[in-house]
Amino acid sequence: MGNSEDKSITVKVNVWKKGNNFTIYAIYSPPNNKPDFISLYVTCKTILIGDFNAHSPKWGYKDNNTAGKEMEDLLNTSDLELLHNDTHPSTYLRFNGAQTTPDLLLVCSNISANSKRIILDDPGSGHRPVIAKITLTQQQRILDPYIRTSWNFKKANWRSFTDMLEETYIKKE
């Protein structure tokens, strides 16, 4: 990926299904890594799947780590949605019995309703494989918009935003 601190391994695959060109990024981010998602080109047919080793309470961890913060930032600044359900089994089984979910699936919002995350049984590696299932009808074709919408909340002028909120709130009282 983009920065020199990032030790991720990324495989990009283009898949055609019923006239739609999907871009799939399979990513492995080792523990204690700071992934850099800047080089990903996210369109309305993008899927990210992999072992991100990203901790966040949003997907079952008690803590947040650097990779988790980067993943949350990606979710907040792109059209990607995390397919996660707290009732699904964890994807990593530690030798001491603890269970976590470092294996995540993200899909663009316009295909999320047609997408399903399937977790298979552990083949003996300690990781339960995650499968992305995208269901399209025979006639369904997803249009690819030319404009990519994204927001970078890290560059926002939060001081100005706070001042505006305080000014608006104080005027109403």
Wavefront OBJ file of the C-alpha trace (Angstrom):
o trace
v 0.000 0.000 0.000
v 1.075 3.657 0.353
v 3.347 4.461 3.327
v 6.646 2.913 4.366
v 5.250 1.940 7.802
v 2.599 -0.229 6.178
v 3.561 -3.918 6.084
v 0.272 -5.081 4.533
v 0.081 -7.526 1.677
v -2.634 -6.628 -0.829
v -3.897 -8.604 -3.801
v -6.208 -6.813 -6.241
v -8.471 -8.881 -8.466
v -11.003 -7.691 -11.056
v -13.984 -10.020 -11.410
v -16.765 -9.785 -13.985
v -20.236 -10.977 -12.979
v -23.369 -10.351 -15.079
v -21.809 -7.382 -16.851
v -20.457 -5.832 -13.650
v -16.733 -5.366 -13.033
v -16.047 -5.853 -9.302
v -12.715 -4.904 -7.743
v -11.752 -7.178 -4.878
v -8.904 -6.340 -2.530
v -7.689 -9.266 -0.417
v -5.607 -7.804 2.400
v -3.418 -9.192 5.149
v -2.249 -6.640 7.696
v 0.130 -8.144 10.267
v -0.282 -7.411 13.987
v 0.943 -3.983 15.174
v 0.786 -2.611 11.631
v -0.444 0.805 10.513
v -2.278 0.063 7.254
v -2.436 2.803 4.641
v -5.595 2.579 2.554
v -4.795 5.661 0.440
v -3.819 3.593 -2.632
v -7.142 1.738 -2.755
v -9.408 2.917 -5.541
v -12.920 2.531 -4.140
v -15.786 2.500 -6.648
v -19.385 1.385 -6.325
v -18.277 -2.215 -6.948
v -15.391 -2.540 -4.499
v -14.980 -5.336 -1.969
v -12.306 -5.513 0.752
v -11.795 -8.798 2.533
v -9.019 -10.079 4.713
v -7.240 -10.383 8.017
v -6.781 -6.760 9.074
v -5.746 -7.383 12.711
v -7.758 -4.229 13.403
v -9.207 -3.845 16.897
v -12.373 -1.806 17.363
v -15.406 -2.083 19.648
v -17.485 -1.718 16.449
v -16.659 -5.326 15.575
v -16.346 -6.930 18.978
v -12.997 -5.891 20.460
v -12.698 -4.311 23.895
v -9.942 -1.980 22.713
v -8.868 0.063 19.703
v -5.476 -0.273 18.020
v -3.801 1.711 15.232
v -5.113 -0.600 12.512
v -8.614 -0.353 13.997
v -8.467 3.439 13.936
v -7.301 3.379 10.305
v -10.120 0.969 9.421
v -12.698 3.197 11.178
v -11.319 6.197 9.271
v -11.673 4.293 5.987
v -15.283 3.450 6.850
v -15.996 7.090 7.762
v -14.430 8.546 4.608
v -15.620 6.181 1.885
v -18.739 4.467 0.591
v -17.610 1.187 2.138
v -19.745 -0.584 4.725
v -18.618 -3.214 7.189
v -20.615 -6.430 7.001
v -20.503 -7.605 10.587
v -23.030 -9.167 12.903
v -22.354 -9.652 16.615
v -24.290 -12.937 16.518
v -21.901 -14.470 13.969
v -19.010 -16.534 15.291
v -15.606 -14.952 15.812
v -13.108 -15.597 13.044
v -9.965 -16.216 15.101
v -9.684 -18.825 17.832
v -6.692 -18.448 20.138
v -5.022 -21.423 21.784
v -6.203 -20.169 25.221
v -9.854 -20.169 24.130
v -10.175 -16.417 23.498
v -11.967 -15.440 20.294
v -11.666 -12.286 18.181
v -12.632 -11.082 14.699
v -9.614 -9.767 12.748
v -11.089 -11.092 9.473
v -13.389 -8.454 8.022
v -15.523 -7.860 4.934
v -16.257 -4.390 3.563
v -18.412 -3.717 0.510
v -19.633 -0.557 -1.193
v -22.953 0.680 0.124
v -24.803 0.155 -3.151
v -24.104 -3.601 -3.100
v -24.376 -4.146 0.667
v -28.064 -5.150 0.472
v -27.068 -7.888 -2.010
v -24.020 -8.956 0.000
v -23.645 -11.565 2.671
v -20.740 -12.500 4.929
v -20.408 -16.243 5.391
v -18.061 -17.680 8.018
v -16.866 -21.248 7.435
v -15.637 -23.736 10.019
v -12.012 -23.569 11.117
v -9.922 -25.791 8.818
v -7.317 -26.174 11.582
v -5.451 -22.893 11.200
v -7.210 -21.047 14.013
v -8.929 -18.767 11.473
v -12.439 -19.314 10.214
v -12.443 -18.311 6.533
v -14.760 -15.452 5.544
v -16.612 -15.684 2.241
v -18.236 -12.733 0.448
v -21.430 -13.674 -1.376
v -22.820 -11.056 -3.793
v -26.205 -11.945 -5.276
v -27.344 -10.222 -8.460
v -30.461 -11.008 -10.492
v -30.133 -11.754 -14.208
v -31.121 -8.213 -15.242
v -29.446 -6.356 -12.389
v -26.544 -4.158 -13.362
v -24.909 -1.711 -10.988
v -24.118 1.624 -12.574
v -20.653 2.976 -11.889
v -20.796 6.713 -11.176
v -17.985 8.865 -12.537
v -17.657 10.915 -9.355
v -16.196 9.287 -6.278
v -17.615 10.741 -3.075
v -15.439 10.708 0.015
v -14.817 12.838 3.058
v -11.580 13.216 4.969
v -12.602 14.079 8.512
v -8.962 14.367 9.567
v -8.664 17.572 7.523
v -11.842 19.177 8.876
v -11.602 22.485 10.733
v -13.026 21.165 13.993
v -12.390 24.418 15.890
v -14.549 26.342 13.407
v -17.204 23.625 13.540
v -17.274 23.758 17.363
v -17.519 27.554 17.315
v -20.406 27.392 14.848
v -22.255 24.835 16.979
v -21.729 26.850 20.156
v -22.849 30.055 18.436
v -25.972 28.362 17.050
v -26.778 26.645 20.329
v -26.257 29.783 22.438
v -28.448 31.888 20.087
v -31.352 29.413 20.501
v -31.313 29.681 24.310
l 1 2 3 4 5 6 7 8 9 10 11 12 13 14 15 16 17 18 19 20 21 22 23 24 25 26 27 28 29 30 31 32 33 34 35 36 37 38 39 40 41 42 43 44 45 46 47 48 49 50 51 52 53 54 55 56 57 58 59 60 61 62 63 64 65 66 67 68 69 70 71 72 73 74 75 76 77 78 79 80 81 82 83 84 85 86 87 88 89 90 91 92 93 94 95 96 97 98 99 100 101 102 103 104 105 106 107 108 109 110 111 112 113 114 115 116 117 118 119 120 121 122 123 124 125 126 127 128 129 130 131 132 133 134 135 136 137 138 139 140 141 142 143 144 145 146 147 148 149 150 151 152 153 154 155 156 157 158 159 160 161 162 163 164 165 166 167 168 169 170 171 172 173
